[in-house]
Amino acid sequence: MKNLIKILPILFLLTVSCARRDEALRLLEKAQSHIESAPDSALLYLDSIFLPEKFLSKENYMEYLVTNVQVKHKNFKDIKDDTLIFEAKRYFTQKAQDSKLIVQSYIYSGCVHDERQDYGKALNDYNLAFSAAELQHDSLMMYLSTSYIANIYNEQNYFDKALEKHLQAINYIKKEDKEKLATSYANIAKGYLISLNNDSAIYYINKALDIVADSDNKKLLSSVYQFAHVIYRECNRIEEAKDFLRLSIEANGDSLATPLYNLNLAELYLETEEQDSTKKYTHKLINEIDNINDMVFLASSYGFLSDYYSSLNMNDSALYYQDRLTRTIDKIREDNMQQNIYEVEKKYNYEHLSNNYHKKLNRQFKMIIVMLLILIILVTIISMLIVRKKKGEIALMKKNEQLVIEMNSLKSEYNILEELNNDIKSSVGNILKQRSKLIVKVNNIEKKHNDTDKDIVNELKSLVYGSRNKSGLIAAIDLLENTYEKLPTFVKERYSNLNETEYNVCILSMLPLSSREIAGIINLGESSVAKARTNIRKKIGAEGYGSDISDFIFEEFYKNLKN
């Protein structure tokens, strides 16, 4: 029976730990099943996983890291600081068992590099993802990696390469996936527009419009209509561009898109010389311009406002917005400076490099002569230093031998002190355990005695409790106070939110007593003691310690003594 009581807390901890692991894995699987259909719900499931690094296995935790970036990317969250994805990528590529996770780790590692504007590493990851996906015939991942590569080329102004990749991505989309098809056709139309191929741009944007014509996806509709507005406007089909812009506004419920629509409408009405409408949407844009965070869009807005006021001969306003435009462009250039190294290198003058190279050779030749002279001097000095060093090493070896002897002596003394300290700790623990058991026994005898045994019980209480007027609870508290001075007072003051029963259970939990023994001393059922312990863990903040309240309180008690 005693052995059963000892292993019950261990079994309880194992049960709690297993339950936490099962719950963490269940939430991870739930998140993965909702990524495509409900990415916001998937994010909630991931956020609900408690300490994933502790309660998930190594492999499941690495899977969690990949899924976390995937879900955040789906929800348009900032992922540039999610660099643990790189560790997950290393794990899966070295393990090389789950091909799907290998591809995903490359894809979303690339996304993090992409958001951090480290385009070289992003391209490398996307290309590796495509190669791995191609081996597995995974068309979705082939489409994603190709599209992401196209986006990077667009960012770097390699528009022909971007268009080529968007055309390639179409081949990997299933016919029933209307969202991806429409988006890809719109991107292709944009690519042809940049290449000044207006007929192809109109052709592909119309294909995108045909696909979304009966779609209920408002966000997709708004996006495609916005694309159509831009393309028709650039093709000088202004009235049709207006219609598509109005359709985009009707489908879009995002208030953050309002400045963009105001700019587009102002530009359209300016082109058609509708002055009142131009003025109306220009003022709306000015009222919202301070809330724009996109630097490129902000620059476009300042450029339009400068041109608009210049056309009205309002030079002060035009100069003001021209100044803001210049500052914004400088900020964009500063942010993108590191990304333009390749372009700078390509433009560098070859002849200048060649001249520098020959000058460098001449300098190197002179340096070699000087270095030879220095080398001869150094060899001489080093030879002298080596002789001196050997003498110093001999002296140092003698000192080291003496230090080793002294260190061994100190180790022996330390080990003796450690053994003595352990013996003292063991003796205190044994005494505390024996005294606690005596209190429990006397308490049980007192409950069972009759009036004829009263004198014997009082004598036992005087002997064990120190007074016949004390109860078992008071005796236990005194024992704890005598062993650990001021510990009961610390508990009462630090955790004043405990009620009387919880305080008593908490104090008795500091002694080597079982739940049954504690229940006997304070006249409660074992289930009430268990419930009180649960409440205590919550109130003192010891939930992470499992069921061991005493370890937590002792740690806090000793911290308090040090302070």
C-alpha positions in Angstrom: 0.0 0.0 0.0 2.8 2.4 0.9 4.5 1.7 -2.5 1.3 2.4 -4.2 1.0 5.8 -2.4 4.6 6.7 -3.5 4.1 6.0 -7.2 0.7 7.7 -7.4 2.2 11.2 -7.9 4.6 9.8 -10.6 1.7 8.2 -12.4 -0.3 11.5 -12.2 2.6 13.5 -13.7 3.0 10.9 -16.5 -0.7 11.1 -17.2 -0.7 14.9 -17.4 2.4 15.0 -19.6 1.0 12.4 -22.0 -2.3 14.4 -22.1 -0.4 17.6 -23.0 1.5 15.8 -25.8 -1.6 14.3 -27.2 -3.4 17.7 -27.1 -0.5 19.5 -28.7 -0.3 17.0 -31.6 -4.1 17.2 -32.0 -4.0 21.0 -32.3 -1.2 20.8 -34.8 -3.1 18.3 -37.0 -6.2 20.5 -36.7 -4.2 23.6 -37.9 -2.8 21.6 -40.9 -6.3 20.5 -41.9 -7.6 24.1 -41.9 -4.7 25.9 -43.7 -6.5 26.1 -47.1 -10.1 26.3 -46.1 -9.8 28.5 -43.0 -6.3 29.9 -42.4 -7.5 32.2 -39.6 -8.8 29.2 -37.7 -5.5 27.4 -38.4 -3.6 30.3 -36.8 -5.8 30.1 -33.7 -5.2 26.3 -33.4 -1.4 26.9 -33.6 -1.5 29.7 -31.0 -3.4 27.4 -28.6 -0.5 24.9 -28.5 1.1 25.2 -25.0 5.0 25.1 -25.1 5.2 23.2 -28.4 9.0 22.8 -28.0 8.4 20.8 -24.8 5.2 18.9 -25.5 5.9 17.9 -29.2 8.5 15.4 -30.3 11.5 16.8 -32.2 10.1 15.8 -35.6 6.6 17.2 -34.7 8.1 20.4 -33.4 10.0 20.9 -36.7 6.8 20.2 -38.5 5.1 22.9 -36.3 7.8 25.4 -37.3 7.0 24.9 -41.0 3.3 24.9 -40.4 3.5 28.1 -38.4 5.3 30.1 -41.2 2.9 28.6 -43.7 -0.2 29.7 -41.7 1.1 33.1 -40.9 2.0 33.6 -44.6 -1.5 32.6 -45.6 -2.9 35.2 -43.1 -0.5 37.9 -44.5 1.3 38.1 -41.1 4.9 39.3 -40.7 7.3 36.3 -40.9 10.7 38.0 -41.3 11.6 37.1 -37.7 10.5 33.4 -37.9 14.1 32.3 -38.5 13.6 29.0 -36.7 12.3 27.8 -40.1 15.9 27.5 -41.2 16.5 25.0 -38.4 13.5 23.0 -39.6 14.8 23.1 -43.2 18.1 21.7 -42.1 16.3 19.0 -40.1 14.1 17.8 -42.9 16.7 18.0 -45.7 19.1 15.9 -43.6 16.5 13.4 -42.6 15.2 13.1 -46.1 12.2 10.9 -45.4 9.0 13.1 -45.6 9.3 14.5 -49.1 6.3 16.8 -48.6 7.9 18.5 -45.6 11.2 18.8 -47.4 9.5 20.8 -50.2 7.4 22.9 -47.7 10.5 23.7 -45.6 12.3 25.0 -48.7 9.2 27.0 -49.8 8.6 28.7 -46.5 12.3 29.2 -45.7 12.3 31.0 -49.0 9.3 33.1 -48.0 11.1 34.2 -44.8 14.3 35.1 -46.8 12.0 36.9 -49.3 10.3 39.0 -46.6 13.8 39.8 -45.1 14.7 41.0 -48.7 17.5 38.5 -48.9 16.5 37.7 -52.5 19.5 35.5 -53.4 18.8 33.0 -50.6 15.1 33.2 -51.3 15.7 32.3 -55.0 17.9 29.4 -54.0 15.3 28.0 -51.6 12.5 28.4 -54.2 14.5 26.6 -56.9 15.4 23.7 -54.5 11.7 23.5 -53.6 10.7 23.3 -57.3 13.3 20.5 -57.9 12.1 18.5 -54.9 8.4 19.0 -55.9 9.1 18.0 -59.5 10.6 14.7 -58.3 7.4 14.1 -56.3 5.1 15.3 -59.1 3.6 17.8 -56.6 2.0 20.3 -59.0 0.8 22.7 -56.2 4.3 23.2 -54.8 5.7 23.5 -58.3 3.2 26.3 -58.9 3.9 28.0 -55.6 7.7 27.9 -56.1 7.5 29.2 -59.7 5.1 32.0 -58.7 7.4 33.1 -55.8 10.4 33.1 -58.2 8.4 35.3 -60.6 7.6 37.7 -57.8 11.3 38.1 -56.9 12.1 38.8 -60.5 9.4 41.5 -60.5 10.9 43.0 -57.3 14.3 43.1 -59.0 12.8 44.6 -62.2 13.6 41.5 -64.3 10.2 41.7 -65.9 10.8 39.4 -68.9 12.0 36.6 -66.6 9.0 37.2 -64.3 6.6 36.9 -67.2 8.3 33.7 -68.3 7.8 32.2 -64.9 4.2 33.3 -64.6 3.5 31.6 -68.0 5.3 28.5 -66.7 3.3 28.5 -63.5 0.0 28.2 -65.4 1.0 24.6 -66.4 0.9 23.5 -62.8 -2.6 24.7 -61.8 -5.6 22.4 -61.8 -8.6 23.6 -63.8 -10.9 23.7 -60.8 -8.6 26.0 -58.9 -10.2 29.2 -60.1 -8.4 31.5 -57.6 -4.9 30.5 -58.7 -5.9 30.5 -62.4 -7.4 34.0 -62.2 -4.5 35.3 -60.2 -1.9 33.8 -62.6 -3.7 35.2 -65.7 -3.8 38.6 -64.1 -0.1 38.5 -63.4 0.6 37.4 -67.0 -1.5 40.3 -68.2 0.5 42.7 -66.0 3.7 41.2 -67.4 2.6 41.8 -71.0 1.5 45.3 -70.1 5.0 46.1 -68.8 6.4 44.7 -72.0 4.1 47.1 -74.0 2.2 44.1 -75.5 -1.3 45.6 -74.9 -3.2 43.1 -77.0 -1.8 40.1 -75.0 -2.4 42.0 -71.7 -6.1 42.6 -72.6 -6.4 38.9 -73.7 -5.1 37.5 -70.4 -7.0 39.9 -68.1 -10.2 39.0 -69.9 -9.4 35.3 -69.3 -9.1 36.1 -65.6 -12.4 38.1 -65.7 -14.1 35.1 -67.3 -13.0 32.8 -64.5 -14.2 35.0 -61.7 -17.4 36.1 -63.3 -19.5 33.8 -61.2 -17.2 33.6 -58.1 -18.4 34.4 -54.6 -14.9 35.2 -53.4 -15.1 39.0 -52.9 -11.4 39.4 -52.3 -10.5 37.6 -55.5 -13.1 39.6 -57.5 -11.8 42.9 -56.1 -8.2 42.0 -56.9 -9.0 40.9 -60.5 -11.2 44.0 -61.2 -8.3 46.2 -59.8 -5.9 44.5 -62.3 -8.4 45.0 -65.1 -8.8 48.7 -64.2 -5.0 49.2 -64.4 -4.6 47.3 -67.7 -7.5 49.0 -69.4 -6.4 52.4 -68.2 -2.8 51.9 -69.4 -4.3 50.8 -72.8 -6.2 54.1 -72.9 -9.6 52.6 -72.5 -10.6 55.0 -69.8 -14.4 54.4 -69.5 -13.9 50.6 -69.2 -11.2 51.2 -66.6 -13.6 53.3 -64.6 -16.2 50.5 -64.7 -13.7 48.0 -63.4 -12.5 50.3 -60.7 -16.1 50.8 -59.4 -16.6 47.0 -59.5 -13.4 46.5 -57.5 -14.5 49.1 -54.9 -17.9 47.3 -54.6 -16.3 43.9 -54.0 -13.7 45.1 -51.6 -14.7 45.5 -47.9 -11.2 46.4 -46.7 -11.0 50.0 -45.4 -7.2 50.0 -45.7 -7.6 49.9 -49.5 -9.5 53.2 -49.6 -6.4 55.4 -50.2 -5.5 53.3 -53.3 -9.0 53.7 -54.7 -9.0 57.4 -54.1 -5.6 57.7 -55.9 -6.9 55.6 -58.8 -10.1 57.6 -59.1 -8.4 61.0 -58.9 -5.9 59.9 -61.7 -8.8 58.7 -63.9 -10.9 61.8 -63.5 -7.8 64.0 -64.1 -7.2 62.2 -67.4 -10.8 62.7 -68.4 -10.6 66.4 -67.3 -13.5 66.0 -64.8 -12.2 68.7 -62.4 -14.8 68.5 -59.6 -14.4 64.7 -59.3 -10.6 65.0 -59.5 -10.7 67.6 -56.7 -13.0 65.5 -54.5 -10.9 62.3 -54.6 -7.6 64.3 -54.4 -8.8 65.8 -51.0 -9.8 62.3 -49.8 -6.4 61.0 -50.7 -4.7 63.9 -48.8 -6.8 63.2 -45.7 -5.7 59.6 -45.6 -2.1 59.9 -46.8 -0.6 59.9 -43.3 -2.0 56.3 -42.8 -0.2 54.8 -45.8 2.6 52.5 -44.8 3.5 51.1 -48.3 6.5 53.3 -49.3 6.1 52.7 -53.0 2.4 53.5 -52.9 3.2 56.6 -50.8 5.7 57.8 -53.4 3.1 57.3 -56.2 0.6 59.4 -54.1 3.1 62.2 -53.6 4.0 62.2 -57.3 0.4 62.5 -58.3 -0.3 65.3 -55.8 2.8 67.2 -57.0 1.8 66.9 -60.7 -1.8 67.8 -59.9 -1.0 71.0 -58.0 1.6 71.9 -60.6 -1.1 71.7 -63.3 -3.2 74.1 -61.2 -0.2 76.5 -60.9 -0.4 76.0 -57.1 3.4 76.0 -56.9 3.8 76.0 -53.1 1.7 72.8 -52.8 3.4 71.3 -55.8 6.8 71.9 -54.3 5.7 70.6 -50.9 4.6 67.3 -52.3 7.7 67.1 -54.6 9.8 67.4 -51.5 7.9 64.7 -49.8 8.3 62.5 -52.9 12.0 63.1 -53.0 12.3 62.1 -49.3 10.3 59.0 -49.8 12.3 57.9 -52.9 15.5 58.5 -50.9 14.1 56.3 -48.1 13.2 53.5 -50.6 16.7 53.7 -52.2 18.3 53.5 -48.7 16.2 50.5 -47.9 17.0 48.8 -51.2 20.6 49.7 -51.3 21.8 46.2 -50.4 19.5 44.7 -53.0 21.1 46.7 -55.8 24.6 45.4 -55.5 24.4 43.1 -58.5 23.2 46.0 -60.8 25.9 48.3 -59.6 28.6 45.6 -60.3 27.3 45.1 -63.8 27.6 48.9 -64.5 31.1 49.2 -63.1 33.7 50.4 -65.6 35.8 47.4 -66.8 38.8 49.7 -67.7 38.8 51.2 -64.3 39.0 47.7 -62.8 41.8 46.8 -65.1 43.9 49.9 -64.2 43.3 49.2 -60.5 44.4 45.6 -61.1 47.8 46.6 -62.6 48.3 49.2 -59.9 47.6 46.5 -57.3 50.2 44.2 -58.9 52.9 46.9 -58.7 52.0 47.6 -55.1 52.1 43.9 -54.3 55.6 43.5 -55.9 56.9 46.3 -53.7 55.2 44.8 -50.7 56.8 41.4 -51.4 60.3 43.0 -51.2 59.4 44.8 -48.0 57.8 41.6 -46.6 61.0 39.5 -47.3 63.1 42.0 -45.4 60.6 42.0 -42.5 60.5 38.2 -42.6 64.3 37.9 -42.2 64.1 40.3 -39.2 61.1 38.3 -37.8 62.9 34.9 -38.1 65.8 36.3 -36.1 63.5 37.7 -33.4 61.4 34.6 -33.3 64.5 32.4 -32.8 65.5 34.5 -29.8 62.0 34.3 -28.4 61.8 30.5 -28.8 64.9 30.1 -26.7 63.4 32.4 -24.1 60.1 30.7 -24.3 61.6 27.2 -23.6 63.2 28.5 -20.5 59.8 30.0 -19.4 58.0 26.8 -20.2 60.3 24.8 -17.9 59.6 27.3 -15.1 55.9 27.2 -15.9 55.8 23.4 -15.8 57.3 23.4 -12.3 54.6 25.9 -11.2 51.9 23.8 -12.8 53.0 20.7 -10.9 52.8 22.6 -7.6 49.3 23.9 -8.6 48.1 20.4 -9.4 49.3 19.1 -6.0 47.4 22.0 -4.3 44.3 21.5 -6.4 44.1 17.8 -5.6 44.4 18.7 -1.9 41.6 21.2 -2.2 39.4 18.7 -4.1 39.9 16.1 -1.2 38.8 18.7 1.3 35.8 19.8 -0.8 34.7 16.1 -1.2 34.8 15.6 2.6 32.7 18.7 3.1 30.2 17.6 0.5 29.8 14.2 2.2 29.3 15.9 5.5 26.7 18.3 4.0 24.8 15.4 2.4 24.8 13.5 5.7 23.4 16.5 7.5 20.7 16.9 4.8 19.8 13.2 5.1 19.6 13.4 8.9 17.3 16.4 8.8 15.1 14.7 6.2 14.8 11.5 8.2 14.0 13.4 11.4 11.4 15.5 9.7 9.8 12.3 8.2 9.8 10.5 11.5 8.3 13.4 13.4 5.7 13.9 10.8 4.7 10.2 11.0 4.5 10.4 14.8 2.1 13.4 14.5 -0.1 11.5 12.1 -0.2 8.4 14.4 -1.0 10.5 17.5 -3.7 12.4 15.5 -5.3 9.0 14.5 -5.1 7.7 18.1 -6.8 10.9 19.3 -9.7 10.4 16.9 -10.3 6.8 18.1 -9.9 7.3 21.9 -12.7 7.2 24.4 -12.9 9.0 27.7 -11.1 6.3 29.6 -8.1 6.7 27.3 -8.0 10.5 27.6 -5.1 10.7 30.0 -3.0 8.4 27.8 -3.8 10.5 24.7 -2.9 13.7 26.6 0.4 12.2 27.6 1.1 11.2 24.0 0.2 14.7 22.8 2.5 16.3 25.4 5.3 14.0 24.4 4.9 14.3 20.5 3.1 17.7 20.1 4.8 19.5 23.0 1.5 20.3 24.6 -1.8 18.4 25.3 -3.7 21.5 24.1 -2.3 21.4 20.6 -4.0 19.8 17.6 -2.2 17.6 15.0 -2.4 20.6 12.5 -0.8 23.0 15.0 1.9 20.4 15.8 2.7 19.9 12.1 2.9 23.7 11.6 5.2 24.0 14.6 7.4 21.2 13.3 7.8 23.0 9.9 8.5 26.3 11.7 11.2 24.6 13.9 12.8 23.0 10.9 12.5 25.9 8.4 12.4 29.1 10.4 9.7 31.6 9.3 8.5 29.3 6.4 4.8 29.2 7.5 4.9 33.0 8.0 6.4 33.4 4.5 3.6 31.2 2.9 0.8 33.2 4.8 2.2 36.6 3.7 3.3 35.7 0.2 0.2 33.8 -0.7 -2.5 35.8 1.2 -5.1 34.8 -1.5 -5.2 31.2 -0.1 -8.2 30.5 2.1 -7.8 28.7 5.5 -8.2 25.2 4.1 -5.9 25.9 1.2 -3.3 27.4 3.5 -3.4 24.3 5.8 -3.2 21.9 2.8 -0.3 24.0 1.4 1.6 23.9 4.8 1.1 20.2 5.2 2.3 19.6 1.7 5.7 20.9 2.7 6.0 17.9 5.0 6.6 14.3 3.8 3.0 13.4 4.2 0.6 11.6 1.8 -2.7 13.0 0.6 -4.5 10.5 3.0 -2.4 11.6 5.9 -3.0 15.3 5.2 -6.8 14.6 4.9 -6.7 12.9 8.3 -5.0 15.8 10.0 -7.4 18.5 8.8 -10.5 16.3 8.8 -11.1 16.4 5.0 -11.7 13.8 2.3 -8.8 12.9 -0.1 -10.8 14.4 -3.0 -11.1 17.7 -1.1 -7.3 17.7 -0.5 -6.7 17.1 -4.2 -9.1 19.9 -5.2 -7.4 22.2 -2.7 -4.0 21.4 -4.2 -5.3 22.2 -7.7 -6.5 25.6 -6.5 -3.3 26.2 -4.6 -1.2 25.6 -7.8 -3.3 28.1 -9.7 -3.2 30.8 -7.0 0.6 30.6 -6.3 1.5 30.2 -10.0 3.0 26.7 -9.7 1.0 25.0 -12.5 4.2 24.4 -14.5 5.6 22.4 -11.6 2.9 19.6 -11.9 1.7 18.4 -8.5 4.9 19.3 -6.5 3.8 22.4 -4.6 6.6 22.1 -2.1 9.4 22.3 -4.6 7.9 25.6 -6.0 7.4 27.2 -2.5 10.9 26.1 -1.2 12.5 27.7 -4.3 10.5 31.0 -3.7 11.4 30.8 0.0 15.1 30.5 -0.6 15.0 33.2 -3.2 13.3 35.5 -0.6 16.0 34.7 1.9 18.8 35.7 -0.5 17.1 39.0 -1.3 
